[in-house]
Amino acid sequence: MSTIERNVGELARQFWARARLPEGYPRDIESGVALVLPMAIIKLPVVTTSEVSLWLTRNRVAAEVNQLPLDLMGCLIAYAGHGITFVGGGDSPEEQRLTIAHEAAHFIVHYMMPRQRALTALGASIKPVLDGERLATPAERVEGVLSGMRIGAHIHLLPRGITDDRVALAEVDADNLGLELVAPQEAVSAFLRTRHLDDAGPLEQAIALQMKFGVPAQAMMRRLAETNRPRPSGFTAATLAILRGGNERT
């Protein structure tokens, strides 16, 4: 389990605390992003690599999407501390809500947080390096803060129907935080209890949660799997769970 995966609840709470919006569901993620993040949301009729590239060219944004034609749920371009997220305006409100939350999570976890760590460790003088305007000096590289960081424009594509396990694995942190932003696990559990849906079937639960949280039922099925997963208690139980998982895979 990554550090981000362990802290998604706190990251989501911090986000909404900063937004200071009225509590309630479905979450107004668009307003939350506008209030909390330096990230613009652009809605295109259809989001493809070609359409995003055309928009960037027309608006003189110095970023290139070097990909074969691809149909996307969303796309994030981050540079110089700011971001642009492209969303399909023709998608359902539920899909748009989840896509915006997912890309906001990417912006926070994979761009803002590493950038802030580098700025904290090395100071404002490192900004030109982070933005791809100059190379890091040997002394800056020795610090190790830049290790694994993308230099220059950060581009993330969210294809429709991800089937490659390696791509899906890279999305785990953004999936976890994105879903927590719009359908917190504690709120999901509380809703099921208060509506006496604990013993209902997964499909019935997912549809009820879709109506409550305004998130696609398919995503809520995943949330249900996480909510109902047994949690090991203590070191011994956790170790046994890992060992059993390993045995099941062999």
N, C-alpha and C positions, 0 to 999 in steps of 0.2 A: 504494500500500500504506500503510495507516494505521500509526501508532506502535504501537497495540495488536497489530495483525496481525504486526508484526515481533517483538514481545516476548511472544507467547503462551507460548512454551516456558519462558521465565524465570518468568512469572507462575504457570504451572502448577507448576513446581518449587518455588517459594516456598510455594504453597498446601500441597503435600504435605509439605514440610519442617516447616511449622508444625504439621501434623496429627500427625506422628510415629507414623503407623500402619505396621504391617508392610507391606513392599513385596509386590506381587503383583497379579494380575488374576483376575477383574474387580475394579476399584477399588471400595472401600466409600465411595462418594461421600456417602452419608447421614451416616456417622460423621465423615467429613472435614469436612463443612459444620458439624456440631454442635460440632466441636473448634476450628474456625478462624473461622467467621463468626457474627455476631449475627443469625442468620436461622433461624426455625423452619420446619419442613416439615410441612404439613398435607395428609393424604391424604383426598380425598373419593371416594365411589363414582363420581361423574361430575363433571368440572370444566366448568362453563359459567359465563357471566357472571352468570346468575340465581342459581346455587348459591353462587358466591363472594359476591355481594351479600348473600344471605340469611345466610351465615356471618358476614360483617362486621357485619351488623345485630344478630344474636343475641349476638355477643361484644363489642358496643359499640365497635367499631373505627371511628374517624372518618375513613373513606376511602370514596369512592364510585366504582363502576365504571359510568360513564355510557356504556354500549354497548348496542346491540341484542342480543337473544339470540344467543349465539355459543358453539359447541362448542370447547373449549380442550384443548391438551395440558398447559399449565401457566399459572400466573399468579403474578406477583410484586407484592407491596405493600411499599414501603419508606418508612419515616418515622422521623424523629428518631434516625437512626443504626442502626435495626433493620429487619428485614425478615421477611415471611411469604411462603412459597412454597406454592402449592396444586398438588398433583399428583394425577393420576387413579389411584386405588387399584386400579381394574380393569384398568389397562394392564399389559402384560407387564413383568417385572423389567428387561428391556433398555430398554424405552421409558421406564420410570420413571428409570432411571439416567441416561439421556441428557437427559431433561427437567430433572432436578434439577441436573445439571451446567450445562445451558444457562441456567437461571434464576440459579444461583450466579454464572455469568460475567456476566450482566446486573447483578447486585447489585454485583459487584466493579468492573466497568468503567464502568457508567453511573450508579452511585450512590455507592459508597464512595470511589472515586478522585477524582471531581470534588469531593465533599464535603471530602475530606482536603486537596485543593489549596486550597480556600477557607479552611479552618480554619488551615492553615499560613500563608497569606498575610495573613489578616485577624484571626486570633485567635478565641477562644471567643465573643467578643461577636457574631460573625456567625451563631451557631447559631439564634437566633430568626428571622433572615431565611431561612435554609435550610429551616427547619421551617414557614415560612409564617405565623409569629406576628406579624411586623412587616415593613414595607417597608424596603428598603435605602435608606440615606442617599445624597445626591449624592456624598459622598466615597467611599463603598463602591462605588457604581456606577462611578466613575471608575477604580477599581483594575482593572476589566476582568475580574477573576477570576470574577465571577458571570455573565459573558456566556454565553448558551446553556444555562445550568443551569436545571433544573426546580426551582421553589420549591414547598415543601410536599410532599405525598405523591407518591411516584414509583410509577406503576402501569404494569406491562408485561404484555401479554396475548400468549400464544403460541397462535394458532389452529391447528386441525388443517388440514393441506393448504394451506399458504400458496401462493397463485398470483400475487399482485400483486408485480411486480418491485420496486416501491418499498418495499413492506413487507419483502420478502426482502433487499433491499440494507441496510435498517436493522438486520437481524439478523446481518450478517456477522461483526462483532467477537465477539458472544456465541456464534455457531456455532463460530468458530475456537477460542476459549478453552474453551468447553464440551467440544468434542471432544478437545482437547489434555489436559484434566483426566482423561478416562477412557480415551482411546486415543492416547497420545503418538505423534507421527509417527515419532520415532526407534525407539520400541518396536515399532511396526507394521512398519517396514522390517526390523528385526532379526529379528522373528518370521518374516517371509516368507523371509528368507535361511536361517535355521536349519532351517526346515521344508522347504526346497527348493521353495518355492511361487512363486519369482520368475517362472517361465515358465507358471504355471497361468493359466487363464482368470479374468477379473474376478469372475464369479459364484462360482467355487470358492474364490478368495481371500477374497471377502467373507464367505462362510459360515464358513470357517475362522477368520477374524478375529472374527466374531460370537461364536463359541464361546469364543475366547480372552479377549476383552475385555468380553464381556457387553453389547454395544452393537448396535442393530439393523443388519442387513446393508445396508440402504439408506444409513445413515450411513457405514458402512465403505466403500461404493462411492465416496463422496465423498472419504474419506480416501485411498483408493487413487489417485484421480485427482490429488490433491495430491502424493502420494508419488512418482508416476511422471512428474509434470510436469517437463520439462527446466528446469534452473536456469541463467539467463544468467551468464556469468563476465566480470566487468569492465564498465566504463562503456560501451564500444563495443557489446558484446553486448547489454547491457540496453537501450540506445537502439534498436538494430536490432529487438529483440523488441517494443518499444513501437510503433515505426513499422510493423512488419509487422502487429501486431494492429490498428492503426488502419486500415491498408489493407484488411484482411480485413473490417472492419465497413462500409467504404464501397462 
